[in-house]
Amino acid sequence: MDFTNPLVYGVPCFLAFIAIELTYSKAFDNKQLYKWKDLRSSLSLGVGSAILGALLKTVSVILIFNFAYDLFNPMVNGVRTNILGYESFGYAWYVWLACMLLDDFSYYWFHRQNHMVRFLWAAHIVHHSSDNFNLGTAVRNGWFTIFYKPFFYVWIVMIGFPPEMLIVCLGIEALWQFQLHTQYIKKMGFIEKFLNTHTMHQVHHARNLEYMDKNHGGILNAFDRMFGTWKELDESVDIEFGVSKPPNSFNLFVILTHEYKDIWNDMKKSKNWRHKYMYVFGPPGWSHDGSTLTIKQIRAQMAEPSKNEVMKKAS
């Protein structure tokens, strides 16, 4: 059964909504919401990502998803059967819901690991490298995530979900993620209990220490709540968007590669091979000599004085 990826229709809508938000902000609201050079960089990165995505679709879908599906779900007596012995899944509505849930679960871990593993962060930092937060930022995608993203999702087809179903679910996820990048939609009451909303995604894009590495969810916020990465927006805090070490450039090559350059420079700081490994695959900010710290280490340091004060008062 063939399905059309929702992004085929989504891309023209993306451009239309960016134009609407841009026009409204410049004419009636916040002239600083969009900066022209930054928008140009974001759109250029988005176009490049779309072109690469189209070129690699055959590789990711046919060679990876379809190969894995056929390998783990061979035809047995004319019936598609998983190697564990059950019949592979069809297209009933509840199967679609299950696939969407598993897609969202995979997105959470894919997204979280992009923030936890520095080599992956080097690709994902492109999306966070702007100090603007608007619908233009939504299409500011790194080009190298395309090469490894399918491997976070391939298990879904391995257990019996059709590849084309997963592709549609990935498209729906991308559509939801796009519209989260606006500041014009405020807190949404009861919906905040279970959905990843616009204010939650503002938290995710913030470089405020209390907000960093939070809210990795796609459509649902359940996985952030379950695994301890959920954070609500505090409207009394002045939010700062971007990253702690930005590329400070509008050049596409610099934006795409600056973190890889920093990794290489850090690897040369030590001859110890474990240190070199950690500079590549450890969390961003890790250093062998404590010259830079991870977010977890910074938070632990800041919490230490508070603990000491409590102990002094108790004594």
N, C-alpha and C positions, 0 to 999 in steps of 0.2 A: 504494500500500500504506500502511495506517495503522498507526501505532505510538503507544503511550502514553508520554508523558514520564515517566521514572522518578521525577521529583520529586513526582508525584501521590501516590505511595506513600511517598516519602522524608520529606515534611514531618511527618506524624504520628510517624514514627520519630525525627525530630530532637527533637521535643518530649519523647518518651518517654525518650530517652537523656540529654537535659539534666536531666530530673527524676531519673533514676537517679544520674547523676554528682553532682548537687546534694545529694541525700539522703545518698549515701555520704560525700561530703566533709564535710558538716556533722555527721554522726553518728559517723564513725569516723576521719577522716583530717585534713583541713586545713580548718578553719572559715573561713579567709580566702580560699579558692579562689574562692568566689562572694561578691560583695557585693550586697545586695538592690537598691539603687538602680541600680547598674551593670547588673545582670541585667534590671531593668525597662526600662531604656533599650535594651539589646540586643534584647530580645524585641519591644519596640515598633517599633524600626527594622526588625526582621525581618518583622513583620506588614505594615508599610507597604511594604516591598520586595516582598513576595509579592503584595500587592494591585496595586501598580503593574505588577509583572511580568505578572500576569494580564490587566490592561487593555491593556498594550502588546504582548502576544503576537501579536495580530492584525497589528499594524504591523510587528513585527520578522520574523515568519514569513511572512505572506502578502505584504505589500507589499515587503519587502526580499529575503528568501531565495527565495520563490517567483517574484517578478518577475525576479530575477537568474538563477535557474535556467531559467526559460522563455526569457529573452532570449539566454542563452549556450548553451542546449541545446534548440533548436527541434525540432519533429517534422518529419522528412524521410522521406517515403514510409512513414509510419506507424511510424517508428523514432525514438526520442529520440536526437538526434545533436548532439555538441558542435560549436561553430563551427570548431574546429580540424580537424574531419573524422572523429574517432573516435566510436564509439557510447558514449553516456553510461552510467555505471556502474549495475549492478543491485544485488542484495541478497545476493550470495554472501558466505560467511563472511570471506574474505580482503578483500573490499571494506569490510566492517564494521571490520576491524582497521586497514586503511589510513585510513579516515575517523577512527577513534579516535586514531590517531597524528597525523594532521594537525590534529585538534581540540586535542590536547595541545600541539603546536607553536604553534598560534595562541594558546592560553591563555598560554603562556610569554611571548610578545611583548606580548599584551594586558596581562598582569599587570606585566611589566617596565616598559612605558611608563607605567602608572599610577604608578610610582615615579620615573620619569625626567622626566616632563612635568608641570609644577606644576599646570596647569589640570585635568589628569586626576587628579593627586594630591589635589586639593581634593575630588573626589568619593570617591576611594578611602580617604582618611585616616579616614573614618568607621569603616571596618572595623578600623583600627589604633588608634583613639583610646582604647580601654580599657587600663588597666594590669593587667587580669586576662587570663589565658589559660585558657579553658575552652570547653566545647561551647556555652555561651551566646554566647561571642564569635563563634562560627562563623556565627551568624545576624545578627550586627551589620553589616548591609550598607548601603552608601550607596544612595540612591535614584536618583542621577543617572547612575550608570554604565550603567544600563539603556538610556539613550538612545544611547550610542555603541558599546557592546559588540558589537552585531551586525556592525558594519562591519569588525571585526577577523577575522570568520569567514566573511563572505559569499563570499570567493574560493574557498572549498571547494565551494560549490554551483555556482559559475561554471565550475569545471573538470569538473563532471559528477556530483557526489555528490548524491543526492536530499535535499531539505530536511528531510524527516522523519527521515532517518538522522542528519543533523547534530544535530537537536533531541534525539534520544535520547542521542547522544554527549555533548552539553552537559550533559544530566541526569546521566549517569554521572560526568562530571568533577565536578559539584557535590556528588554523594554522597561521592566520595572526599575532596574538600576539607573537607567537614563533619567527618568523623571524625578528621581530622588535628589538630583543636583540642582535644586532651586531653593532659594531662601524665602520665596513668597508664600509657601505653605507652612503654616505654624503647627503647633502640637494638635493632634487629632483625637484627643479624648480616649474613648474605649479602644479604638483601633490600635493605639500605642501598646496595648497589652500583648498583642501577638504579631503585628506586622513591623517590619523595618521601615521606618518613616523618614521624612525629610529632615527633621531635627536630629534624629539619630545618626543620619548620614553626615550631617554637619559636624557632629562629634567625631566621627571617623576621620574626617578630613582636617581636623584641627591639629595644631602643633602644641596646644596647651598640654602641659605635662600630664594633668589628670585625665585628659582625653585620648592620649596617644595609645595606639594598639587596642582600640575598643570598637565594638559594633561592626564585626566582619560579615554579618548576615546578608543574605540576598533579599528574599521576599519576606521570610519570617524572621522574628528576632528570638525565637525559641532556643536556637542553638547557642546564641550569645548568652542567654540567661542560664542555660544548662551548664556551659563550660566556663563561666566566670568572666566573660569579656563584654558584658552589656553595661552601658553607661547612658544615663539620661542627660539631656542637655540642661544645664543650669543657666537660665536666662539672665541671671545677675552677673555672670562671668563674661568679660569681653573676649570673644572667640577670635583666635588668630589662625588663619588657614595656611596650609603649605607644609613644608618639612623643615627640620632644624638645620639642615645643610643643603640649601637649594642650589641648583646649577648656576643661577645668576646669569642666564643667557636665554635668548630667544632662538638661538641656532638649533635646528632639529638634531644635528649630529651630537652636539654637546648635551642636549636634554636626554637623548637616548643612551648615551654612553658614559656620562660623567661618573656614575657610581661604580661602573666596571673599572674605570681608571683609578678611582680611590681604593678599590679592593686590591688592585695590582700594587699600588704604592704601599699599602699596609702590609701586604705579604712580604715585601722586601725589608720590613723592619726587623724581622727575626729569621734566623736560620733554622729554628726548630720547626720540623714538619708538622707537628700537631698545631702549632700556632698558625702556620700557613693555612692548614685545613680549616681552623676556626674562623680565620678572617674571611674565608669563602662561604662556609656552610654554617657558621655560628650565627647568633642573632645580631642584627645591626647594632653597632656601637661597641661590640666586644673588642677588647684589646688585651694583649698579653702582659702589658705593664701598667694597666689601669689609667692610661692617658686619655682614653675615652671609655664611656660606660654605656651599658644597655639601659633601656627604659626601666627594666625591673631593678637593676642595680641602683639607678638614680632614686627611684621611689623608696628602696630599702634604706638608702643613706638619709633621705629626708625624714623617714619615719623613726630613725634611730634617736635623734634628739628628743622627740616626743616621748619615746619609751623611757629615756633617762629621766625626763622631768616627772613622769608618773612614778618612777621608782623613788626619786628623791622625796616627793610628797608623801609616798607611802611610808618611808622610813622616818 
